[in-house]
């Protein structure tokens, strides 16, 4: 189990959930900060004492107030913390629920866990800390359910361009011309419709509107 943890969280209720987890897991040292800049300062200070934090638990969004901050979000904090302390484990504790974005945190930021704030967040956070301490990754079941094999389609840049145009209100018949103007090929109506139909078949949708709504919910567009 971890011996030294840093928590970056600016909401009191969420801090209580984290505090309960720390107490239940009997973690000896846990420090709390309400600002990302303070979090990075703490991490640097502990590195200088050769007693670095082993785990960072952070929210993504931090409410701006009278204090000017260089680091605007938990994502900024993670990037800077990992730059100076590569071995630091990270769990995000957030209300974010878009699977595509959450997956990008694991891929791009190399986080070790994601816990969705909700009804069972204290329990899930405890499970996440235990899993990460064992070298495993953790993601809240409510989010994991949305990332199903049946919903697996690798969207290409061509797909995203078409879907974005549709989401912006462009009519299907207008898109071939827009693709030509953007120097994107293939731009033919037939090819575009075949691609859209293929995606809808894979994701089990019948209408373009359903596909667009799904992509927005998943954070794909």
C-alpha positions as CSV (number, residue, x, y, z in Angstrom):
1,X,0.0,0.0,0.0
2,X,1.1,3.6,-0.5
3,X,2.8,5.4,2.3
4,X,2.7,9.0,1.0
5,X,-0.2,10.5,-1.0
6,X,-1.0,14.0,-2.3
7,X,-4.6,15.0,-2.9
8,X,-5.5,18.0,-5.1
9,X,-9.2,18.8,-4.8
10,X,-11.0,22.1,-4.3
11,X,-14.5,20.8,-3.3
12,X,-15.1,20.0,0.3
13,X,-17.5,17.1,-0.2
14,X,-15.1,15.4,-2.6
15,X,-12.2,15.9,-0.1
16,X,-14.3,14.1,2.5
17,X,-14.6,11.1,0.2
18,X,-10.9,11.0,-0.3
19,X,-10.2,11.5,3.4
20,X,-12.4,8.6,4.2
21,X,-10.5,6.4,1.8
22,X,-7.1,7.5,3.3
23,X,-8.3,6.7,6.8
24,X,-9.8,3.3,5.8
25,X,-6.6,2.3,4.0
26,X,-4.5,3.5,6.9
27,X,-2.2,5.6,4.6
28,X,0.4,7.2,7.0
29,X,1.0,10.4,5.2
30,X,-1.5,12.3,3.1
31,X,-1.4,16.0,2.3
32,X,-4.2,18.1,0.8
33,X,-4.0,21.1,-1.5
34,X,-6.8,23.2,-3.1
35,X,-4.8,24.7,-5.9
36,X,-2.8,22.9,-8.7
37,X,0.2,25.3,-8.3
38,X,0.3,24.4,-4.6
39,X,0.3,20.7,-5.6
40,X,3.3,21.1,-7.8
41,X,5.1,23.1,-5.1
42,X,4.5,20.3,-2.7
43,X,5.7,17.7,-5.1
44,X,8.9,19.6,-5.7
45,X,9.5,20.1,-2.0
46,X,9.1,16.5,-1.1
47,X,11.5,15.5,-4.0
48,X,14.1,17.7,-2.4
49,X,13.8,15.8,0.9
50,X,14.2,12.5,-1.0
51,X,10.8,11.4,0.3
52,X,8.6,11.9,-2.8
53,X,4.9,11.3,-3.0
54,X,4.0,7.8,-4.4
55,X,0.5,8.7,-5.5
56,X,-1.4,11.8,-6.7
57,X,-5.2,11.9,-6.6
58,X,-6.5,14.9,-8.4
59,X,-9.7,16.4,-9.9
60,X,-9.6,17.8,-13.4
61,X,-11.5,21.1,-13.0
62,X,-10.6,23.7,-10.4
63,X,-12.7,26.8,-9.9
64,X,-10.9,30.0,-10.5
65,X,-10.9,32.6,-7.8
66,X,-8.8,35.6,-6.6
67,X,-5.6,33.7,-6.8
68,X,-3.8,33.7,-10.2
69,X,-2.7,30.2,-11.1
70,X,-0.2,29.0,-13.7
71,X,-1.6,25.5,-13.7
72,X,-5.3,25.8,-14.7
73,X,-6.4,22.2,-14.3
74,X,-5.6,18.8,-12.9
75,X,-4.4,17.7,-16.3
76,X,-1.8,20.5,-16.2
77,X,-0.7,19.4,-12.8
78,X,-0.4,15.8,-13.9
79,X,1.8,16.8,-16.9
80,X,4.2,18.9,-14.7
81,X,4.2,16.4,-11.9
82,X,5.1,13.5,-14.2
83,X,7.8,15.6,-15.8
84,X,9.7,16.0,-12.6
85,X,8.6,12.8,-10.9
86,X,8.1,10.1,-13.6
87,X,7.4,7.3,-11.2
88,X,4.5,9.1,-9.6
89,X,1.2,7.1,-9.8
90,X,-1.9,9.1,-10.7
91,X,-5.6,8.7,-10.1
92,X,-8.1,11.2,-11.5
93,X,-11.2,11.8,-9.4
94,X,-13.7,13.7,-11.5
95,X,-17.3,14.2,-12.8
96,X,-16.0,13.7,-16.3
97,X,-18.0,10.9,-18.0
98,X,-17.0,10.9,-21.7
99,X,-15.3,7.6,-22.4
100,X,-13.2,8.9,-25.3
101,X,-11.7,11.7,-23.2
102,X,-11.1,9.3,-20.3
103,X,-9.4,6.8,-22.5
104,X,-7.1,9.6,-23.8
105,X,-6.0,10.3,-20.2
106,X,-4.8,6.8,-19.9
107,X,-3.1,6.9,-23.3
108,X,-1.7,10.4,-23.4
109,X,-1.1,11.2,-19.7
110,X,-0.4,7.6,-18.7
111,X,-2.7,7.9,-15.6
112,X,-3.2,4.8,-13.5
113,X,-6.8,5.2,-12.5
114,X,-10.0,7.1,-13.1
115,X,-12.8,7.3,-10.5
116,X,-16.1,8.9,-11.5
117,X,-17.6,11.1,-8.8
118,X,-21.0,9.8,-7.9
119,X,-23.0,7.7,-5.5
120,X,-20.3,5.1,-4.9
121,X,-17.2,7.2,-5.4
122,X,-15.8,6.6,-1.9
123,X,-15.9,2.8,-2.4
124,X,-14.6,3.1,-6.0
125,X,-11.8,5.3,-4.9
126,X,-10.7,2.8,-2.3
127,X,-10.7,0.0,-4.9
128,X,-8.7,2.3,-7.3
129,X,-6.0,3.0,-4.7
130,X,-5.7,-0.7,-3.9
131,X,-5.5,-1.7,-7.6
132,X,-2.9,1.0,-8.5
133,X,-0.9,0.0,-5.4
134,X,-0.7,-3.5,-6.9
135,X,0.5,-2.1,-10.3
136,X,-2.9,-2.4,-11.9
137,X,-5.0,0.2,-13.7
138,X,-8.5,1.1,-12.5
139,X,-11.5,2.7,-14.2
140,X,-15.0,3.2,-12.6
141,X,-17.5,0.4,-13.7
142,X,-20.0,3.1,-14.8
143,X,-17.5,4.4,-17.3
144,X,-16.1,1.0,-18.2
145,X,-19.6,-0.1,-19.2
146,X,-19.7,2.5,-21.9
147,X,-16.5,1.2,-23.4
148,X,-17.8,-2.0,-24.8
149,X,-16.5,-4.2,-27.7
150,X,-19.7,-3.6,-29.5
151,X,-18.9,0.1,-29.5
152,X,-15.4,-0.4,-30.9
153,X,-14.8,1.5,-34.2
154,X,-11.6,3.2,-34.9
155,X,-12.6,6.6,-36.2
156,X,-10.3,8.0,-39.0
157,X,-9.7,11.6,-39.6
158,X,-12.0,11.3,-42.7
159,X,-14.8,9.9,-40.4
160,X,-14.3,12.7,-37.9
161,X,-14.4,15.4,-40.6
162,X,-17.7,14.1,-42.0
163,X,-19.3,13.7,-38.6
164,X,-18.1,17.1,-37.5
165,X,-19.7,18.7,-40.6
166,X,-22.9,16.9,-39.9
167,X,-22.8,17.9,-36.3
168,X,-22.3,21.6,-37.3
169,X,-25.6,21.4,-39.4
170,X,-24.3,20.7,-42.9
171,X,-26.7,18.7,-45.1
172,X,-25.5,15.4,-46.4
173,X,-25.7,16.6,-50.0
174,X,-23.5,19.6,-49.2
175,X,-20.6,17.6,-47.7
176,X,-19.0,16.3,-50.9
177,X,-18.4,19.9,-52.0
178,X,-17.1,20.9,-48.6
179,X,-14.7,18.0,-48.7
180,X,-13.4,19.1,-52.1
181,X,-12.9,22.6,-50.8
182,X,-10.9,21.1,-47.9
183,X,-8.9,19.0,-50.4
184,X,-10.1,15.8,-48.7
185,X,-10.5,12.7,-50.7
186,X,-12.5,10.7,-51.4
187,X,-15.2,13.3,-51.6
188,X,-17.8,11.4,-53.6
189,X,-21.3,11.0,-52.2
190,X,-21.3,7.3,-52.7
191,X,-18.1,6.7,-50.8
192,X,-19.1,9.0,-48.0
193,X,-22.5,7.3,-47.6
194,X,-20.9,3.8,-47.6
195,X,-18.5,4.9,-44.8
196,X,-21.3,6.3,-42.7
197,X,-23.4,3.2,-43.2
198,X,-20.4,1.0,-42.2
199,X,-19.9,3.0,-39.0
200,X,-23.7,2.8,-38.2
201,X,-23.7,-0.9,-38.7
202,X,-20.7,-1.5,-36.4
203,X,-22.2,0.7,-33.7
204,X,-25.7,-0.6,-34.2
205,X,-27.3,2.7,-35.2
206,X,-29.9,3.3,-37.9
207,X,-29.9,7.1,-38.3
208,X,-27.1,9.6,-38.7
209,X,-28.6,11.6,-35.9
210,X,-28.1,8.7,-33.5
211,X,-24.5,8.4,-34.6
212,X,-23.9,12.1,-34.1
213,X,-25.5,12.1,-30.6
214,X,-23.4,9.1,-29.7
215,X,-20.1,10.7,-30.9
216,X,-20.9,13.9,-28.9
217,X,-21.7,11.9,-25.7
218,X,-18.5,9.9,-26.1
219,X,-16.4,13.0,-26.6
220,X,-15.3,11.9,-30.1
221,X,-16.4,15.1,-31.7
